[in-house]
Amino acid sequence: MPGFARAYVRWVDGFNIRLGRVIMYGLFVMMAILLWSSISKTFFTPSLWTLELAQFAMVTYYVLGGPYSLQAGAHVRMDLFYANWSLRKKASIDALTVFLLIFYLGVLLYGSLASTAFSLGYFDDHPLLFYRDLIVAFVTGGPDAAGEVMGHLERSRTAFRAYMWPIKVIMTFGFFLMLLQAISELIKDIARISGEEI
């Protein structure tokens, strides 16, 4: 296995392990938000932000924990036949199926980029051009110039009216990390097929 492939796997796996171990504690953040929601509904005026913030915390926990879960092999798998196969046969099947995962994650990533652009006020069909213009405006003119490129910021349709771009940025970042991890898993499967272990 080439050195750059080993370095890629080491970097991506290391980053996703560290991030996943931090994100695991996000469950406690969500529990604290829901506990406050119960307390405020019982003893005080109900808080408008608790349910929506709990949903955002759960999405963050789920999306940013996904790459770590993929790396650890914690996703649901049908082990009826798979469990009895040799390591090389498992790696061969995994290498074939990871291509479907990579395609799916590519579609999700593009969709999340488009959705994030929409949340930042871009309503056309070319979100990548929007990001290019946004970066160029920010580099050449600073935050004020970037603000001129953005349009009306999307807000949720709830009483809290939270801005949607922060959670959409987190989802885009999570899908990107998941795609990087899927490529890392493909490299490891190819190494196992050839008799190596990374």
C-alpha positions in Angstrom: 0.0 0.0 0.0 1.5 3.4 -1.0 2.7 5.7 1.8 0.2 8.5 0.9 -2.7 6.0 1.3 -1.4 5.0 4.7 -1.0 8.6 5.7 -4.5 9.4 4.5 -6.0 6.5 6.6 -4.0 7.5 9.6 -5.0 11.1 9.4 -8.7 10.6 8.7 -9.1 7.8 11.2 -7.2 9.8 13.9 -9.3 12.9 13.3 -12.6 11.0 13.4 -11.7 9.0 16.5 -10.9 12.2 18.4 -14.0 14.0 17.1 -16.2 11.0 17.8 -15.0 10.7 21.4 -15.9 14.3 22.0 -19.2 14.1 20.2 -20.2 11.1 22.4 -20.8 13.6 25.2 -23.3 15.5 23.0 -25.9 13.1 24.3 -25.6 14.7 27.7 -26.1 18.1 26.2 -29.3 17.0 24.6 -30.4 15.4 27.9 -29.7 18.6 29.8 -31.8 20.6 27.2 -34.7 18.2 27.6 -34.4 18.2 31.4 -34.6 22.0 31.4 -37.6 21.8 29.0 -39.4 19.6 31.5 -38.5 21.8 34.5 -39.5 25.0 32.7 -42.8 23.5 31.6 -43.6 22.4 35.1 -42.4 25.3 37.2 -41.9 28.3 35.0 -43.0 29.7 31.7 -42.2 27.1 29.0 -39.1 27.9 27.0 -39.6 28.3 23.3 -36.1 27.2 22.4 -35.7 23.8 24.1 -37.3 21.4 21.6 -35.7 22.9 18.6 -32.3 23.1 20.3 -32.6 19.5 21.4 -33.3 18.5 17.8 -30.2 20.4 16.6 -28.1 18.7 19.4 -29.4 15.3 18.2 -28.6 16.0 14.6 -25.1 17.2 15.6 -24.6 14.0 17.7 -25.8 11.8 14.9 -24.1 13.4 11.9 -20.7 14.1 13.5 -20.7 10.7 15.3 -21.3 8.9 12.0 -17.7 8.7 10.8 -16.6 7.3 14.2 -19.4 4.8 14.1 -18.4 3.7 10.5 -14.8 3.3 11.6 -15.7 1.2 14.6 -18.0 -1.0 12.6 -21.0 -0.1 14.7 -23.5 0.3 11.9 -26.2 -2.4 11.6 -25.1 -5.3 9.4 -26.8 -8.5 8.3 -24.5 -11.1 9.8 -26.4 -14.2 8.7 -23.7 -15.0 6.0 -21.2 -12.3 6.6 -20.0 -13.6 10.0 -18.8 -16.9 8.6 -16.8 -15.5 5.8 -13.0 -15.1 5.8 -11.4 -11.7 6.3 -10.5 -11.5 2.7 -14.0 -12.3 1.5 -15.5 -9.8 3.9 -13.1 -7.1 2.6 -14.0 -7.9 -1.0 -17.7 -7.5 -0.3 -17.1 -4.4 1.8 -15.0 -2.9 -1.0 -17.9 -3.4 -3.5 -20.6 -2.0 -1.2 -18.5 1.0 0.0 -18.7 2.3 -3.6 -22.5 2.6 -3.2 -21.9 4.4 0.2 -19.5 6.8 -1.4 -22.0 7.6 -4.2 -24.8 8.1 -1.7 -22.6 10.3 0.5 -21.6 12.4 -2.5 -25.3 13.0 -3.3 -25.9 13.9 0.3 -22.9 16.2 0.4 -24.0 18.0 -2.8 -27.6 18.3 -1.4 -26.4 19.7 1.9 -24.2 22.2 0.1 -27.2 23.4 -1.9 -29.4 23.5 1.3 -26.7 25.4 3.2 -26.5 27.9 0.3 -30.3 28.3 0.4 -30.1 29.0 4.1 -27.6 31.7 3.4 -29.9 33.4 1.0 -28.8 31.8 -2.4 -31.8 30.8 -4.5 -30.2 29.7 -7.8 -29.1 26.3 -9.1 -25.4 26.6 -8.7 -24.4 26.5 -5.0 -20.7 25.9 -5.7 -20.5 29.2 -7.6 -22.2 30.9 -4.6 -19.5 29.6 -2.3 -16.8 30.7 -4.7 -18.3 34.2 -4.8 -18.7 34.2 -1.0 -15.1 33.2 -0.3 -13.8 35.7 -2.9 -15.9 38.5 -1.4 -14.7 37.6 2.2 -11.0 37.5 1.2 -11.1 40.7 -0.8 -13.6 42.8 1.2 -14.0 41.1 4.6 -17.2 40.2 6.4 -19.2 43.2 5.1 -18.5 42.2 1.4 -19.4 38.6 2.2 -22.6 39.8 3.8 -23.5 41.6 0.6 -23.2 38.3 -1.3 -25.6 36.5 1.1 -29.3 37.2 0.9 -32.1 36.8 3.4 -31.0 34.2 6.0 -33.4 31.2 6.4 -35.1 30.8 9.7 -37.2 27.9 11.1 -40.9 28.0 11.0 -41.3 27.6 14.7 -42.0 30.1 17.5 -38.3 30.2 18.3 -37.4 31.2 14.7 -33.8 29.8 14.9 -31.4 30.5 12.0 -30.9 27.3 10.0 -27.5 27.9 8.6 -25.5 26.7 11.7 -27.1 23.2 11.7 -26.8 23.0 7.9 -23.1 23.8 8.1 -22.7 21.1 10.7 -24.5 18.6 8.5 -22.4 19.4 5.5 -19.2 19.0 7.6 -20.5 15.7 8.9 -21.3 14.4 5.5 -17.9 15.5 4.3 -16.2 13.6 7.2 -18.3 10.6 6.5 -17.2 10.6 2.9 -13.6 10.8 3.9 -14.1 7.9 6.3 -15.8 5.8 3.6 -12.8 6.4 1.4 -10.5 5.4 4.3 -12.5 2.2 4.8 -12.2 1.4 1.0 -8.4 1.8 1.3 -8.3 -0.5 4.3 -10.5 -3.1 2.5 -8.2 -3.0 -0.6 -5.2 -3.5 1.7 -6.9 -6.5 3.4 -7.7 -8.1 0.0 -4.0 -7.9 -0.9 -3.0 -9.4 2.4 -1.9 -6.2 4.2 -3.3 -4.6 7.3 -3.3 -0.8 7.8 
